[in-house]
Amino acid sequence: MEPFCFLGASTFAEIGGFDTNLFLYSEEMDFAKKLEKTAFEAALVPQARFQHFQGKSSKAIYRY
């Protein structure tokens, strides 16, 4: 199972977005810490499902 985060662009901007100095796959941890320090709340919805069709970021680095 993969984690998935869904939020509005204004919330993303208010939190500060992703740190461009962090490498691929590290930005999620930084973003989670930023979110934790705000008044925003996260909810776990085990029934939610999403389909990831393309791995554009990792495909350029890793050859599968």
N, C-alpha and C positions, 0 to 999 in steps of 0.2 A: 504494500500500500504506500502511496506517495502522498505527502502533505500538499495542501492546496490552499491558497489565500485569495480571497475575493474581497476587494474594497474599492471605493470610489477614488477617482484621480485627485480630488481635493483632499481626501484623507491621506493619501500617499504623499502628496506635496507637504501637507501640514506636519507629517512625521519626519520629513526630510529625505524621503526616497531612499534609493540605494546608494551606498558609498562606492563611487567609481574607482577608488583606490584598492578595493578588495577584489580578489580573483574569483572566478566562476565557482559557484556553490558555497562561498563563504558569506555572501551578502544576505542570505536568508537569516542567518544567526544574528547578524548585526541589526537587521530590520526588526526581528522579533524583540530584541533588547530595547530598541527605540520605542516600539509599540507598547512594551511592558511599562515604560516610564510615563506613559500618557494616561488620559482618562478613558481611552478607547478600551472596549472589551472584546475579547475573542470568544467564539463559541465553537464547540466541536459538534459536528453533525455527521455521525457515522453513516447515515443513509445516503449522504451526498456522494455522487460519482462524477468524474470528469474523464474526458478522453484526450490524451496528449497525442497529436497526430505527427508532429515533427520535432526532432531534437536539433534545431539549427545551431544553437550555441556550442553544444558538445560535439556535434558532428564535424565542425571545423578543426577541432583539436584532436579528437579520438577517431580513429578509423575502425569502424565496426565491420 
